[in-house]
Amino acid sequence: MGGYSDQESGGWLLSEMETNIRHCASEKSRKVAKVRHKYGQWWLPLVDNIGYGLDDFDREMFRDQVSIEHDWDKIILIDPHEPTRSFEI
């Protein structure tokens, strides 16, 4: 179980998200490599089916603790329950 009372509410969740975002970014980069030159910007929107829309505390913790190197102009995580609550990483 992930802990909440000790300010570690993200715990394993953030690390699982990081692993999956890295995998998705790498896989999608490979898939678009042949057409990458056709467009000036590339965004990777991902529906967050792991964290299901992190709350503000967990988003801040994600930004502070997770660093994902990628070649996308933007990676956007979309809350599946409320698509307007998306955030860029």
NULUM-242831 format. One record per residue: x, y, z of N, C-alpha, C in turn. Coordinates in steps of 0.2 Angstrom, whole numbers. Example, Ala and Ser with C-alpha at 12.3 -4.5 7.8 and 13.67 -1.06 7.14 Angstrom:
<pts>
+-------+-------+-------+-------+-------+-------+-------+-------+-------+
!  n_px !  n_py !  n_pz ! ca_px ! ca_py ! ca_pz !  c_px !  c_py !  c_pz !
+-------+-------+-------+-------+-------+-------+-------+-------+-------+
!    66 !   -28 !    39 !    62 !   -22 !    39 !    66 !   -16 !    39 !
!    64 !   -11 !    35 !    68 !    -5 !    36 !    64 !     0 !    39 !
+-------+-------+-------+-------+-------+-------+-------+-------+-------+
</pts>
This chain:
<pts>
+-------+-------+-------+-------+-------+-------+-------+-------+-------+
!  n_px !  n_py !  n_pz ! ca_px ! ca_py ! ca_pz !  c_px !  c_py !  c_pz !
+-------+-------+-------+-------+-------+-------+-------+-------+-------+
!     4 !    -6 !     0 !     0 !     0 !     0 !     4 !     6 !     0 !
!     2 !    11 !    -3 !     6 !    18 !    -3 !     4 !    21 !     3 !
!     9 !    24 !     6 !     7 !    28 !    12 !     4 !    35 !    11 !
!     0 !    38 !    15 !    -2 !    44 !    14 !    -1 !    49 !    20 !
!    -1 !    46 !    26 !     0 !    50 !    32 !     7 !    53 !    33 !
!    12 !    50 !    30 !    19 !    52 !    31 !    21 !    56 !    25 !
!    17 !    60 !    22 !    18 !    64 !    16 !    22 !    60 !    10 !
!    20 !    54 !    10 !    23 !    50 !     5 !    17 !    47 !     0 !
!    12 !    51 !    -1 !     6 !    49 !    -4 !     8 !    46 !   -11 !
!    13 !    49 !   -14 !    15 !    47 !   -21 !    18 !    40 !   -21 !
!    23 !    40 !   -16 !    27 !    34 !   -15 !    29 !    30 !   -22 !
!    27 !    24 !   -22 !    28 !    19 !   -28 !    24 !    22 !   -34 !
!    19 !    25 !   -33 !    15 !    28 !   -38 !    19 !    32 !   -43 !
!    22 !    37 !   -40 !    26 !    41 !   -44 !    32 !    38 !   -48 !
!    35 !    33 !   -45 !    40 !    29 !   -48 !    37 !    25 !   -54 !
!    31 !    22 !   -53 !    28 !    18 !   -58 !    26 !    23 !   -64 !
!    24 !    29 !   -62 !    22 !    33 !   -68 !    28 !    35 !   -72 !
!    34 !    37 !   -68 !    40 !    38 !   -71 !    42 !    33 !   -76 !
!    42 !    27 !   -74 !    44 !    21 !   -78 !    40 !    21 !   -84 !
!    33 !    21 !   -83 !    29 !    21 !   -89 !    29 !    26 !   -94 !
!    30 !    32 !   -91 !    31 !    38 !   -96 !    37 !    38 !  -100 !
!    42 !    35 !   -97 !    49 !    34 !  -100 !    48 !    29 !  -106 !
!    44 !    24 !  -104 !    43 !    19 !  -109 !    39 !    22 !  -115 !
!    33 !    25 !  -114 !    29 !    28 !  -119 !    33 !    33 !  -123 !
!    36 !    37 !  -120 !    40 !    43 !  -124 !    45 !    39 !  -128 !
!    49 !    34 !  -126 !    54 !    31 !  -130 !    50 !    27 !  -136 !
!    45 !    24 !  -134 !    42 !    20 !  -140 !    38 !    24 !  -145 !
!    35 !    30 !  -143 !    32 !    34 !  -147 !    37 !    38 !  -152 !
!    43 !    40 !  -148 !    48 !    43 !  -152 !    51 !    38 !  -158 !
!    52 !    32 !  -156 !    54 !    27 !  -161 !    49 !    27 !  -167 !
!    42 !    27 !  -165 !    37 !    26 !  -170 !    36 !    32 !  -175 !
!    38 !    38 !  -173 !    37 !    44 !  -177 !    44 !    46 !  -180 !
!    49 !    43 !  -179 !    56 !    45 !  -181 !    56 !    46 !  -188 !
!    53 !    43 !  -193 !    53 !    44 !  -200 !    49 !    50 !  -202 !
!    45 !    52 !  -198 !    41 !    58 !  -200 !    42 !    64 !  -196 !
!    47 !    64 !  -192 !    48 !    69 !  -187 !    50 !    76 !  -190 !
!    53 !    75 !  -196 !    55 !    81 !  -199 !    50 !    85 !  -202 !
!    44 !    82 !  -203 !    38 !    85 !  -206 !    35 !    91 !  -202 !
!    36 !    91 !  -196 !    33 !    96 !  -191 !    38 !    99 !  -187 !
!    36 !   105 !  -185 !    41 !   109 !  -181 !    41 !   107 !  -173 !
!    35 !   105 !  -171 !    34 !   103 !  -164 !    30 !    97 !  -163 !
!    32 !    93 !  -158 !    29 !    87 !  -156 !    27 !    86 !  -149 !
!    21 !    85 !  -148 !    18 !    84 !  -141 !    16 !    77 !  -140 !
!    17 !    75 !  -134 !    15 !    68 !  -132 !     9 !    68 !  -127 !
!     3 !    68 !  -129 !    -2 !    68 !  -123 !    -3 !    61 !  -121 !
!    -3 !    60 !  -114 !    -4 !    53 !  -111 !   -10 !    54 !  -106 !
!   -15 !    49 !  -107 !   -20 !    49 !  -102 !   -17 !    45 !   -96 !
!   -18 !    48 !   -90 !   -15 !    46 !   -84 !   -20 !    40 !   -81 !
!   -19 !    34 !   -83 !   -22 !    28 !   -80 !   -19 !    25 !   -75 !
!   -13 !    28 !   -72 !   -10 !    25 !   -66 !   -12 !    30 !   -60 !
!   -11 !    36 !   -61 !   -12 !    41 !   -55 !   -19 !    43 !   -55 !
!   -23 !    42 !   -61 !   -29 !    45 !   -62 !   -30 !    52 !   -59 !
!   -26 !    56 !   -62 !   -26 !    63 !   -60 !   -24 !    65 !   -53 !
!   -17 !    66 !   -53 !   -14 !    67 !   -46 !   -17 !    74 !   -43 !
!   -18 !    74 !   -37 !   -20 !    80 !   -34 !   -14 !    85 !   -34 !
!   -15 !    91 !   -31 !   -10 !    96 !   -32 !    -4 !    95 !   -28 !
!    -4 !    91 !   -22 !     2 !    90 !   -18 !     6 !    85 !   -22 !
!     3 !    79 !   -25 !     6 !    74 !   -29 !     9 !    77 !   -35 !
!     6 !    82 !   -39 !     9 !    85 !   -45 !    15 !    89 !   -43 !
!    15 !    92 !   -37 !    21 !    96 !   -35 !    26 !    91 !   -34 !
!    25 !    86 !   -30 !    30 !    81 !   -28 !    32 !    77 !   -35 !
!    28 !    76 !   -40 !    30 !    73 !   -46 !    35 !    78 !   -49 !
!    34 !    84 !   -50 !    38 !    89 !   -53 !    45 !    90 !   -49 !
!    45 !    89 !   -42 !    51 !    90 !   -38 !    55 !    83 !   -39 !
!    52 !    78 !   -39 !    56 !    71 !   -38 !    57 !    68 !   -45 !
!    53 !    69 !   -50 !    54 !    65 !   -56 !    57 !    70 !   -62 !
!    62 !    67 !   -65 !    65 !    70 !   -71 !    65 !    65 !   -76 !
!    62 !    67 !   -82 !    62 !    62 !   -87 !    65 !    66 !   -93 !
!    70 !    63 !   -96 !    73 !    66 !  -102 !    70 !    63 !  -108 !
!    68 !    67 !  -113 !    64 !    65 !  -119 !    66 !    70 !  -124 !
!    64 !    68 !  -130 !    65 !    73 !  -136 !    58 !    76 !  -138 !
!    53 !    76 !  -134 !    46 !    79 !  -136 !    47 !    86 !  -134 !
!    43 !    90 !  -137 !    42 !    97 !  -135 !    38 !    98 !  -129 !
!    33 !    94 !  -128 !    29 !    94 !  -122 !    27 !    86 !  -121 !
!    26 !    85 !  -115 !    23 !    79 !  -113 !    17 !    81 !  -108 !
!    11 !    79 !  -110 !     5 !    81 !  -106 !     2 !    75 !  -103 !
!     1 !    75 !   -96 !    -3 !    70 !   -93 !   -10 !    73 !   -92 !
!   -15 !    69 !   -94 !   -22 !    70 !   -94 !   -26 !    66 !   -89 !
!   -29 !    70 !   -85 !   -34 !    66 !   -80 !   -39 !    63 !   -84 !
!   -40 !    56 !   -83 !   -46 !    53 !   -87 !   -53 !    55 !   -84 !
!   -53 !    57 !   -78 !   -59 !    59 !   -75 !   -61 !    66 !   -77 !
!   -56 !    70 !   -78 !   -58 !    77 !   -79 !   -52 !    80 !   -84 !
!   -53 !    79 !   -90 !   -48 !    81 !   -95 !   -46 !    88 !   -95 !
!   -49 !    92 !   -92 !   -47 !    99 !   -91 !   -41 !   100 !   -86 !
!   -41 !    95 !   -82 !   -36 !    94 !   -77 !   -30 !    91 !   -79 !
!   -26 !    94 !   -84 !   -20 !    91 !   -87 !   -14 !    95 !   -84 !
!    -8 !    91 !   -85 !    -2 !    95 !   -83 !     4 !    93 !   -87 !
!     8 !    98 !   -89 !    14 !    97 !   -93 !    19 !    95 !   -88 !
!    23 !    90 !   -91 !    29 !    88 !   -87 !    35 !    89 !   -91 !
+-------+-------+-------+-------+-------+-------+-------+-------+-------+
</pts>
